[in-house]
Amino acid sequence: MNVCFIMYPWESMDPENDSTLAMIHEFVKRGHGLAITTPANLTIRDSVAFAFSKVIKRKDKISNSLKSFHGKAEFYDEMLPLAGFDVIILRSNPPLDMIMLNFLDSVKDDVFIMNDLDGIRRANNKLYTAVFEDDKNEILPRTHVTKNKDYLKRTIKEGPDKMILKPLNGFGGSGVILIEKRAMKSINSLLDFYIDNKDGTSNYVILQDYIEGADEGDVRVLMLNGKPIGAMKRVPGDEDHRSNVSAGGSVQKHTLTKREKELCRRIGPKLVKDGLYFVGIDVINGMLVEVNVMSPGGITYINKVYKTRLQEKIIDFVEDKVVERVVAFERRQKLRKHVDEA
């Protein structure tokens, strides 16, 4: 099986904690051919989508250490047709590159792409949580998405004492701030900073009710094919309210509560329907805060605290999907041959 990762640069990885690296390592250990590229390295030649790729050289012995594997990996450069791969896995960070998806549209019927392109288009930002109907706010905090400063100021003034403000296209906890009603004098400058660009354009922001217990951290749940396969508690550092590990948070073991299991049960079928097979969801006190579909992290951290290897389950799933596609194709070919010969 041949796999292509469309991702961030190899050199930018944290070799001890990168989830993408854990997946690549598992593919290579199983003997699969593997190439990596970035969205900027996609191209069209003679109406065929190609990628200027770095192909990992096959070796007889693969180190079990992610750090060693990352440091010793050898590549050769090759321009490869995307339709020639069995699997394409998207692991690029937000914001979503729409041109990249346009390139991939031409091969989506030929290759298994994780996650589904149309699903990513729908779910690439924090608006996706709105698809999970919850008019009683049982699984979603009250949420506002807008550029309208007057509306935001009025909502903050009329709302609870604490709220969360964040940019629509942020990731890794970037730009997430806690605002309090008693600090209304600072709201104007905050909204100017978050919404206004120097070129005259503006950005959407998200305003959410603060969820009680958020100061104690959140839970990252990794979902595979609509079901949870691992979870961890992320606890904020001493000097930051954000629990993201990239923002200084730490990781603890976590057993899903009854309420969290019910949340996963409610949203799982919709994720699968949209082709969002591997996602990370962020949960606070049983409430869904975000759905991460582009490059969900947490594999290595969960592996460390639970002494497990989540990447094995993910690669098992991908291999099964490819087999399903091959079997279906061969069946269609056999049936068509029967019709042709009739």
Secondary structure, 3 states (H helix, E strand, C coil): CEEEEEECCHHHCCCCCCHHHHHHHHHHHCCCEEEEECHHHEEEECCEEEEEEEEECCCCCCCCCHHHHHHHCCEEEEEEEHHHCCEEEEECCCCCCHHHHHHHHCCCCCCEEECCHHHHHHHCCHHHHHHCCCCCCCCCCCEEEECCHHHHHHHHHHCCCEEEEEECCCCCCCCCEEEEHHHHHHHHHHHHHHHECCCCCECCEEEEECCCCHHHCEEEEEEECCEEEEEEEEECCCCCCCCCHHHCCEEEECCCCHHHHHHHHHHHHHHHHCCCCEEEEEEECCEEEEEECCCCCCHHHHHHHHCCCHHHHHHHHHHHHHHHHHHHHHHHHHHHHHHHCC
